Amino acid sequence: QVQLMESGGGVVQPGGSLRLSCAASGSIRLIYSMNWYRQAPGKQRELVAAVTSGGRINYADSVKGRFTISRNNAKNTVYLQMNSLKPEDTAVYFCYVDIWGARTRENYWGQGTQVTVSS
C-alpha cells in the first residue's frame, strides 16, 4: 500500500505564489511518474503538470511559464511551485503517482489540497 501526503494549499491574492508538496511512502519499488491534477467546481479534473522518472516534464498550456514541477527522488516527493497565480487557478489540487509497488504496477491519488486565488 502507498500513502500520499499533500501539503501547501491555501488562500492567496492574484499574482501571489504557493508551493505544493506531495510525499509518497509505502511499498514503492519504482516511481514512473508524479503528477499534479486540479479540479475546479463544476469542471472536470485536468492535468496540470507531470514529471517522469526520466525527467520528462509536461505542463498544461494554461500554466506554462507560471508553474514549475520538480521532484526529489531520494524523498519520493514532488513539488509544484505556482507563481503569478490567477483566480482561474482556484481548484482542488491532487497529486497522482504511477508506480511499481510490491508486485504490480499501481497508481494512487492524494486527498487533494485547496488552492484559492482571490482578492
Sequence and secondary structure as in RCSB ss.txt:
>XXXX:A:sequence
QVQLMESGGGVVQPGGSLRLSCAASGSIRLIYSMNWYRQAPGKQRELVAAVTSGGRINYADSVKGRFTISRNNAK
NTVYLQMNSLKPEDTAVYFCYVDIWGARTRENYWGQGTQVTVSS
>XXXX:A:secstr
 EEEEEE  EEE TT  EEEEEEEEES SEEEEEEEEEE TTS  EEEEEEETT  EEE GGGTTTEEEEEEGGG
TEEEEEE S  GGG EEEEEEEEEE SSSEEEEE   EEEEE  
